[in-house]
């Protein structure tokens, strides 16, 4: 996908980007492709599709979930920075913490994050369960994101104490999620679970692959 087509598709899906944001995304794509040869962050067969299958996919969370101005976001298992870095570029007001347990990935992601110029975008090498031991992390985050990291129930068990009251999870998942959602609903009956099939205007791949955004809100 060409950058101009990507920009047009984002606009068609109510994800407006200005020239500076588009340039930041272009740089991020180049860095991912370059460094992926040295530190495996995405499938090598996906290197030709970073813009659409990773960045556009990450930005789909903006279509199906609301992020309050200057809210705190925790990105679990960020890998090469997905969805946290694309979200930070699209929404520079957000304060985002990228986390992953693999040090070499976090080192790369920290570099990518610094190149966006976003001061409120940080990366840490830590298992999300360990954050529960840090008092200043309890109830800190308005939104917790993750992209194809673990079952929904596991993600919630690992991180629920970190979520603010009335906070939300916004998860990128795929396939049939009936059992995952059912298991999580039983454990967290006070939460509302909404499953959105991704309908990306101008790009049918996500629908064909049954990609979804799961939004979980405390009732």
ABEGO torsion letter per residue (X at the ends): XBAAAAAAAAAAAGBBBBAAAAAAAAAAAAAAAAAAAABBABBAAAAAAAAAAAAAAAAAAAAABBBBBGBBBBBBGAEAGOAAAAAAAABAABBBBBBBABAAAAAAAAAAAAAAGBAABBBBBBBAAAAAABAAABGABABBBBBGABBAAAAAAAAAAABBBGBBBBBBBBEBAAAAAAAAAAABAABBBBBBBBBBBGBAAAAAAGBBBBBBBBX
